[in-house]
Amino acid sequence: MAHSTAHMKSFESLSLSAKLKEVIKDLGYQTMTPIQEQSLPYLLEGRDLIGQSKTGSGKTAAFTIPVLEKLDRENSDFQRAPKLETLILCPTRELCMQVAREIRKLGKKHIGLQVLPLTGGQPLGPQMFALDKGVHIAVGTPGRVLDLLSKRALDLRGIKTLILDEADRMLDMGFQDEMEEILRDLPDNRHTVLFSATFPPSIDFLSQKYQKDAIRITINDENAPLPNITQQAYEVLPSEGETYEFTDRLKVLLFCLGELSPEACMIFVNFKADAVELSRELTHFGVSAGALHGDLEQPERDSIMAKFRNQSIRVLVATDVAARGIDVESMDAVINFELPQKSDVYVHRIGRTGRAGKSGVAISLYLPHQKIKLETIEKFTNVPIERIEGIDLSDSDLSEIARKLKLEAKMVTLYLSVGRKNKMRPGDILGALTGEAGGLEAKDIGKIEIQDFFSFVAVSKGVAKRALQSLRDGRIKGRKVRVEYAR
């Protein structure tokens, strides 16, 4: 029988061990966040759970507290003979490190607690050695966990709890096969917890296949305040008479881009035809732009997203459906070329900037008759939007406005026909480019992304030809690789 969570606010009201309550108090955690309040009673009972809440909502503590409570209760000999009881999968090395830090903080009175991050970008040897000595909790990326499983360095037979953190992002990054392979290796009687910022069909599929009678919790924090985002709305005036043209909006957009000059910016439209047209227009005026919409095949989508993440594209024009699940670490600005139909969609869109304590700018273009729509959005978010009215661009042509723009890409993306399944690692590509054969400097090489059967590497524009040629002429890990500019 599940606990009622109606009036549960304080951590004191949970049945936790005295030392865990003491640590929670020491850390200054007084009242529970909504995700903690709703999920902790079920998680402490050992129920499978699928929870939806944003980053920064306190979900790490929500899944860590029950994990530590179980260790405390069921594994009294855990100091002398650590056994791996909990596996947490996260999409990125950074998140693994963050989660491991939080677990160590909450587990500081569990003397001898061993928490081990298992991520790429680190040598395998020390991780294998640590696993051999014994750990209680492993926090890993799917790729590295599979590596260690294939080397028989990781034994999952004693796992009591599996947590998939930011599951939607792992799926978005192409980790579904790896996740399923790991899930198949785990004991059937485990406790499975899944946290996700969004609920695409692929998350439902994972839940139905790998969870038992899961409790589903959705935290509706859509209209939470957006403190780090400066919100502005630019009025679009018609060039002639009362008829509004695509060109009128485009003029205001080019003006805004000229004022902002963002390193990375997403522009939202309501229809895929507009995404294609707007991206084409922006490219024509010297803006490094790409379009993301529902008609793209997966390889095209992968390529465009890789280019946007590694700064080979500075402006991404997207529809809402195509942009679902996208999380780009650092985005200066979001521009609504068209206002969305619903206020919660507006919050989703602009929430992609101003992340992790950084500030962001959200600009919306609106026609005079859409003022009521703007007011509706303000009521929903409870945050005023600054109106910028009467910018008259009717006498300026597009080329004149575009002259102010400095939005060329600094990087170029190369596509390589080998990936994770070919045992390719970022270090192999970096070595081929900076070694004797490549001769490039490390500062000219940007983000390297390894997918299952292909990879992307960003290189500075000035050395792109040389990088392409040296990879074509040379070998990576002793093999010839097909290399071309990413389309």
C-alpha positions, -999 to 999 in steps of 0.1 A, spaced: 0 0 0 15 34 -10 19 62 15 -3 92 12 18 122 1 -8 149 5 7 168 35 43 155 34 66 185 35 95 179 59 122 152 57 115 146 93 82 130 84 99 101 65 110 70 82 147 73 77 177 62 98 189 87 124 222 93 107 206 100 73 182 124 89 212 141 106 231 145 73 200 159 56 197 184 84 235 192 82 231 199 44 204 224 51 176 204 34 145 214 53 114 209 32 111 185 2 109 197 -34 77 185 -52 95 156 -69 110 145 -35 77 148 -17 58 127 -43 84 101 -51 103 94 -18 75 74 0 72 50 -30 109 47 -35 115 39 2 89 11 -2 109 -3 -31 83 5 -57 93 9 -94 88 45 -104 89 67 -135 92 104 -126 91 135 -148 108 166 -136 133 192 -148 170 193 -141 176 211 -108 144 198 -92 161 177 -65 157 143 -81 192 132 -73 185 134 -36 151 118 -43 167 86 -56 199 87 -34 181 88 0 163 54 -6 195 39 -20 215 49 11 187 38 34 187 3 18 225 0 21 222 10 58 194 -15 64 205 -45 43 243 -44 41 257 -39 76 291 -55 65 295 -30 37 327 -15 50 348 -47 49 332 -64 19 316 -38 -5 291 -54 -30 278 -35 -60 241 -30 -51 231 1 -71 238 11 -107 229 46 -119 231 53 -156 235 89 -168 239 104 -203 271 123 -198 304 122 -179 296 156 -163 262 143 -149 279 111 -136 304 132 -116 276 155 -103 255 126 -92 285 108 -75 293 140 -56 257 143 -44 257 107 -32 290 111 -13 276 143 4 244 125 15 264 93 24 291 110 45 280 92 77 280 58 59 316 51 69 335 33 41 309 40 14 324 34 -20 309 54 -49 326 49 -83 319 70 -115 323 48 -147 328 72 -176 347 75 -208 376 100 -212 393 81 -182 416 51 -184 399 18 -179 426 3 -156 418 23 -124 381 17 -128 387 -21 -132 409 -21 -102 383 -2 -81 356 -26 -92 378 -56 -82 383 -41 -47 346 -36 -44 321 -7 -46 286 -1 -33 273 23 -60 284 28 -96 274 58 -116 282 53 -153 275 63 -189 261 34 -209 291 31 -232 317 27 -204 294 3 -184 292 -19 -215 330 -17 -221 335 -30 -185 308 -57 -189 325 -70 -221 358 -72 -202 341 -91 -174 353 -64 -150 317 -55 -139 294 -80 -122 257 -69 -122 243 -100 -105 240 -84 -71 223 -52 -83 192 -44 -62 185 -10 -77 189 4 -112 183 41 -118 181 57 -152 187 94 -148 178 118 -176 166 87 -196 151 108 -224 185 125 -230 202 91 -231 178 80 -258 182 112 -276 220 107 -277 215 73 -293 221 50 -262 189 29 -265 208 -3 -276 234 0 -249 207 7 -222 187 -24 -233 219 -45 -233 227 -35 -197 191 -40 -186 191 -75 -200 221 -83 -178 205 -73 -145 186 -95 -120 148 -97 -126 140 -89 -89 156 -55 -90 141 -21 -82 140 0 -114 137 38 -112 135 61 -142 137 99 -143 131 119 -174 125 156 -182 101 146 -211 79 115 -218 84 106 -254 70 72 -266 105 56 -263 104 62 -225 70 45 -222 84 16 -242 114 13 -217 91 16 -187 66 -11 -199 94 -35 -209 117 -32 -179 96 -19 -150 70 -37 -129 37 -19 -120 56 14 -120 42 45 -102 41 74 -126 48 109 -112 47 141 -132 57 174 -116 39 202 -134 64 230 -130 57 244 -164 48 279 -151 78 280 -126 95 314 -128 124 318 -153 148 340 -134 179 339 -156 160 347 -189 155 382 -202 122 381 -221 115 406 -248 89 409 -276 95 428 -308 65 442 -327 65 434 -364 51 462 -386 39 458 -422 60 473 -450 29 482 -470 -7 487 -460 -21 461 -435 -7 429 -451 21 412 -433 46 393 -453 72 367 -443 98 394 -453 85 417 -425 92 391 -399 126 383 -415 137 420 -413 129 421 -375 147 387 -370 178 399 -389 178 431 -368 176 411 -335 203 387 -346 225 417 -355 219 432 -320 225 399 -301 252 383 -322 246 350 -303 272 321 -303 243 296 -303 207 304 -309 175 284 -315 147 300 -336 112 284 -333 86 283 -361 52 265 -361 55 246 -394 83 226 -411 80 244 -444 89 276 -425 119 259 -409 133 251 -443 125 284 -459 138 305 -429 170 284 -427 176 289 -464 170 327 -462 194 331 -432 221 311 -450 217 334 -480 224 364 -457 256 349 -443 242 333 -412 255 299 -403 221 281 -400 204 247 -402 168 235 -401 154 208 -378 120 194 -387 100 162 -387 108 152 -423 145 147 -416 159 111 -417 179 102 -385 214 106 -401 205 141 -412 191 149 -377 223 135 -361 245 156 -384 226 188 -378 225 184 -341 262 175 -340 270 206 -360 249 228 -337 265 213 -305 300 218 -319 295 254 -332 296 245 -369 260 259 -370 253 289 -348 216 292 -355 191 262 -355 156 268 -369 133 242 -354 97 231 -351 85 221 -316 80 184 -325 115 181 -340 131 199 -310 117 176 -284 143 162 -260 171 184 -273 193 197 -246 222 218 -258 245 227 -229 250 264 -236 225 285 -256 226 323 -255 192 330 -270 159 315 -281 138 334 -307 102 328 -314 99 337 -351 62 329 -345 44 328 -311 34 292 -302 -3 283 -299 0 274 -262 16 291 -233 33 259 -219 50 254 -253 64 290 -249 79 279 -216 94 248 -231 109 268 -259 126 295 -239 136 271 -211 164 260 -234 184 291 -226 195 305 -192 205 270 -180 227 260 -151 229 295 -136 238 312 -169 217 340 -182 199 338 -215 177 360 -238 143 350 -251 128 372 -280 94 368 -295 82 385 -327 45 394 -326 20 412 -348 -1 440 -333 -32 418 -330 -12 392 -310 -9 414 -279 -36 395 -261 -16 362 -267 15 378 -251 -6 389 -221 -19 353 -218 17 340 -217 27 366 -191 -2 355 -169 8 318 -173 45 325 -164 39 353 -140 69 371 -155 65 404 -175 78 405 -211 94 437 -222 77 451 -253 99 467 -280 75 486 -303 78 508 -333 111 497 -348 105 509 -384 125 488 -409 101 495 -438 127 516 -456 155 491 -451 160 462 -474 171 428 -461 207 430 -474 212 464 -456 200 449 -423 221 418 -428 253 438 -432 255 441 -394 254 403 -390 285 385 -379 272 350 -375 296 328 -395 306 295 -379 340 291 -364 341 254 -369 336 228 -396 323 193 -389 339 162 -405 321 129 -407 341 96 -402 327 62 -411 337 45 -379 321 46 -345 317 30 -311 310 -5 -324 344 -3 -343 360 4 -309 367 40 -319 373 64 -291 377 103 -291 413 99 -282 420 79 -314 406 107 -336 424 134 -316 456 114 -319 452 110 -357 447 148 -361 474 160 -337 500 133 -342 529 134 -367 507 126 -396 480 151 -388 502 178 -374 473 200 -361 472 218 -328 448 206 -301 433 241 -300 421 237 -336 400 206 -326 366 210 -311 340 185 -299 344 148 -309 312 128 -309 312 90 -313 280 73 -324 276 35 -330 288 34 -365 301 69 -373 317 99 -356 318 136 -359 347 159 -352 347 197 -352 378 215 -365 386 252 -369 375 266 -403 411 276 -412 424 240 -410 394 221 -422 409 212 -456 442 201 -440 423 180 -414 402 163 -440 432 155 -462 453 142 -434 426 119 -421 419 106 -457 456 100 -463 464 85 -429 450 57 -408 432 57 -375 440 27 -353 457 11 -382 427 13 -406 416 35 -435 385 55 -427 361 73 -450 361 110 -442 340 138 -456 324 171 -446 292 164 -426 262 173 -447 
